Amino acid sequence: MKRYVDGYVLPVPKKNLKTYQKMAQEAGNVWMKHGALQYTECAGEDLKSAAKWGCTQFTKMTKARPNEAVVFAFIVFKSREHRDNTNAKVMKDPLMDPAKHKGKPMPFEMKRMAVGGFETLVSL
Protein backbone atom coordinates (compact mmCIF):
# COMPACT_ATOMS: atom_id res chain seq x y z
CA MET A 1 0.00 0.00 0.00
CA LYS A 2 1.41 3.39 -1.01
CA ARG A 3 2.02 5.85 1.78
CA TYR A 4 3.57 9.28 1.96
CA VAL A 5 6.46 10.03 4.33
CA ASP A 6 7.97 13.24 5.61
CA GLY A 7 11.62 12.59 6.46
CA TYR A 8 14.09 14.54 8.56
CA VAL A 9 17.81 14.25 9.32
CA LEU A 10 19.53 16.64 11.69
CA PRO A 11 22.48 16.90 14.04
CA VAL A 12 21.58 17.62 17.68
CA PRO A 13 24.12 18.54 20.36
CA LYS A 14 24.40 15.52 22.66
CA LYS A 15 23.89 17.76 25.69
CA ASN A 16 20.47 18.73 24.21
CA LEU A 17 19.23 15.22 23.37
CA LYS A 18 16.93 14.93 26.41
CA THR A 19 15.41 18.34 25.64
CA TYR A 20 15.06 17.34 21.99
CA GLN A 21 13.44 14.04 22.97
CA LYS A 22 10.87 15.85 25.13
CA MET A 23 10.13 18.30 22.31
CA ALA A 24 9.84 15.45 19.78
CA GLN A 25 7.45 13.52 22.06
CA GLU A 26 5.20 16.58 22.35
CA ALA A 27 5.35 17.23 18.60
CA GLY A 28 4.67 13.57 17.85
CA ASN A 29 1.57 13.65 20.04
CA VAL A 30 0.30 16.64 18.05
CA TRP A 31 0.92 14.93 14.69
CA MET A 32 -0.77 11.72 15.86
CA LYS A 33 -3.73 13.70 17.25
CA HIS A 34 -4.25 15.24 13.83
CA GLY A 35 -4.06 12.01 11.85
CA ALA A 36 -0.47 10.93 11.20
CA LEU A 37 -0.25 7.14 10.93
CA GLN A 38 3.20 6.90 12.54
CA TYR A 39 5.68 9.30 14.11
CA THR A 40 9.24 8.09 14.74
CA GLU A 41 12.40 9.83 15.94
CA CYS A 42 15.70 7.93 16.19
CA ALA A 43 19.14 8.88 17.48
CA GLY A 44 22.12 7.43 15.62
CA GLU A 45 23.82 4.53 17.40
CA ASP A 46 25.84 2.70 14.73
CA LEU A 47 26.84 5.32 12.21
CA LYS A 48 30.31 4.04 11.31
CA SER A 49 29.30 0.78 9.61
CA ALA A 50 28.36 2.67 6.43
CA ALA A 51 32.06 3.13 5.71
CA LYS A 52 32.69 -0.61 5.36
CA TRP A 53 30.03 -0.74 2.63
CA GLY A 54 31.54 2.24 0.80
CA CYS A 55 28.62 4.51 1.76
CA THR A 56 28.61 8.02 3.14
CA GLN A 57 28.17 8.13 6.89
CA PHE A 58 25.29 10.19 8.29
CA THR A 59 27.82 12.04 10.44
CA LYS A 60 29.68 13.17 7.32
CA MET A 61 26.52 13.92 5.36
CA THR A 62 25.17 16.14 8.15
CA LYS A 63 28.63 17.52 9.01
CA ALA A 64 27.90 16.48 12.61
CA ARG A 65 30.48 17.64 15.07
CA PRO A 66 31.99 15.18 17.62
CA ASN A 67 29.64 16.51 20.32
CA GLU A 68 26.52 15.98 18.17
CA ALA A 69 24.18 13.05 17.65
CA VAL A 70 22.45 12.48 14.32
CA VAL A 71 18.66 12.21 14.47
CA PHE A 72 16.71 10.43 11.75
CA ALA A 73 12.95 10.97 11.90
CA PHE A 74 9.90 10.26 9.80
CA ILE A 75 6.15 10.75 9.83
CA VAL A 76 3.91 8.42 7.82
CA PHE A 77 0.68 9.50 6.10
CA LYS A 78 -1.91 7.85 3.84
CA SER A 79 -1.06 10.14 0.91
CA ARG A 80 0.40 13.52 -0.02
CA GLU A 81 -3.07 15.04 0.38
CA HIS A 82 -3.40 13.47 3.83
CA ARG A 83 0.04 14.85 4.74
CA ASP A 84 -0.88 18.34 3.57
CA ASN A 85 -4.18 18.29 5.48
CA THR A 86 -2.57 16.89 8.63
CA ASN A 87 0.30 19.38 8.55
CA ALA A 88 -2.16 22.28 8.12
CA LYS A 89 -3.98 21.14 11.27
CA VAL A 90 -0.71 20.67 13.14
CA MET A 91 0.44 24.19 12.32
CA LYS A 92 -2.84 25.58 13.72
CA ASP A 93 -2.62 23.53 16.93
CA PRO A 94 -2.10 25.72 20.03
CA LEU A 95 0.75 23.47 21.19
CA MET A 96 2.71 24.43 18.07
CA ASP A 97 2.25 28.19 18.60
CA PRO A 98 5.73 29.79 18.68
CA ALA A 99 4.50 32.23 21.35
CA LYS A 100 4.03 29.27 23.71
CA HIS A 101 7.74 28.54 23.41
CA LYS A 102 8.92 32.15 23.51
CA GLY A 103 12.29 32.49 25.12
CA LYS A 104 13.08 28.76 24.77
CA PRO A 105 15.75 28.18 22.14
CA MET A 106 15.45 25.19 19.81
CA PRO A 107 17.77 22.38 20.99
CA PHE A 108 19.35 22.23 17.51
CA GLU A 109 20.14 24.49 14.55
CA MET A 110 17.11 24.58 12.22
CA LYS A 111 19.24 25.54 9.20
CA ARG A 112 21.15 22.24 9.54
CA MET A 113 18.01 20.10 9.40
CA ALA A 114 17.21 18.39 6.09
CA VAL A 115 13.49 17.85 5.38
CA GLY A 116 11.56 16.35 2.51
CA GLY A 117 8.34 14.64 1.48
CA PHE A 118 8.62 11.18 -0.11
CA GLU A 119 6.32 8.86 -2.01
CA THR A 120 6.89 5.25 -1.02
CA LEU A 121 8.45 2.96 -3.61
CA VAL A 122 8.39 -0.23 -1.53
CA SER A 123 6.53 -0.92 1.71
CA LEU A 124 6.46 -4.46 3.09
C-alpha positions in Angstrom: 0.0 0.0 0.0 1.4 3.4 -1.0 2.0 5.8 1.8 3.6 9.3 2.0 6.5 10.0 4.3 8.0 13.2 5.6 11.6 12.6 6.5 14.1 14.5 8.6 17.8 14.2 9.3 19.5 16.6 11.7 22.5 16.9 14.0 21.6 17.6 17.7 24.1 18.5 20.4 24.4 15.5 22.7 23.9 17.8 25.7 20.5 18.7 24.2 19.2 15.2 23.4 16.9 14.9 26.4 15.4 18.3 25.6 15.1 17.3 22.0 13.4 14.0 23.0 10.9 15.9 25.1 10.1 18.3 22.3 9.8 15.5 19.8 7.5 13.5 22.1 5.2 16.6 22.3 5.3 17.2 18.6 4.7 13.6 17.9 1.6 13.7 20.0 0.3 16.6 18.1 0.9 14.9 14.7 -0.8 11.7 15.9 -3.7 13.7 17.2 -4.3 15.2 13.8 -4.1 12.0 11.9 -0.5 10.9 11.2 -0.3 7.1 10.9 3.2 6.9 12.5 5.7 9.3 14.1 9.2 8.1 14.7 12.4 9.8 15.9 15.7 7.9 16.2 19.1 8.9 17.5 22.1 7.4 15.6 23.8 4.5 17.4 25.8 2.7 14.7 26.8 5.3 12.2 30.3 4.0 11.3 29.3 0.8 9.6 28.4 2.7 6.4 32.1 3.1 5.7 32.7 -0.6 5.4 30.0 -0.7 2.6 31.5 2.2 0.8 28.6 4.5 1.8 28.6 8.0 3.1 28.2 8.1 6.9 25.3 10.2 8.3 27.8 12.0 10.4 29.7 13.2 7.3 26.5 13.9 5.4 25.2 16.1 8.2 28.6 17.5 9.0 27.9 16.5 12.6 30.5 17.6 15.1 32.0 15.2 17.6 29.6 16.5 20.3 26.5 16.0 18.2 24.2 13.1 17.7 22.4 12.5 14.3 18.7 12.2 14.5 16.7 10.4 11.7 13.0 11.0 11.9 9.9 10.3 9.8 6.2 10.7 9.8 3.9 8.4 7.8 0.7 9.5 6.1 -1.9 7.9 3.8 -1.1 10.1 0.9 0.4 13.5 0.0 -3.1 15.0 0.4 -3.4 13.5 3.8 0.0 14.8 4.7 -0.9 18.3 3.6 -4.2 18.3 5.5 -2.6 16.9 8.6 0.3 19.4 8.6 -2.2 22.3 8.1 -4.0 21.1 11.3 -0.7 20.7 13.1 0.4 24.2 12.3 -2.8 25.6 13.7 -2.6 23.5 16.9 -2.1 25.7 20.0 0.7 23.5 21.2 2.7 24.4 18.1 2.3 28.2 18.6 5.7 29.8 18.7 4.5 32.2 21.4 4.0 29.3 23.7 7.7 28.5 23.4 8.9 32.2 23.5 12.3 32.5 25.1 13.1 28.8 24.8 15.7 28.2 22.1 15.5 25.2 19.8 17.8 22.4 21.0 19.3 22.2 17.5 20.1 24.5 14.5 17.1 24.6 12.2 19.2 25.5 9.2 21.1 22.2 9.5 18.0 20.1 9.4 17.2 18.4 6.1 13.5 17.9 5.4 11.6 16.4 2.5 8.3 14.6 1.5 8.6 11.2 -0.1 6.3 8.9 -2.0 6.9 5.2 -1.0 8.4 3.0 -3.6 8.4 -0.2 -1.5 6.5 -0.9 1.7 6.5 -4.5 3.1 
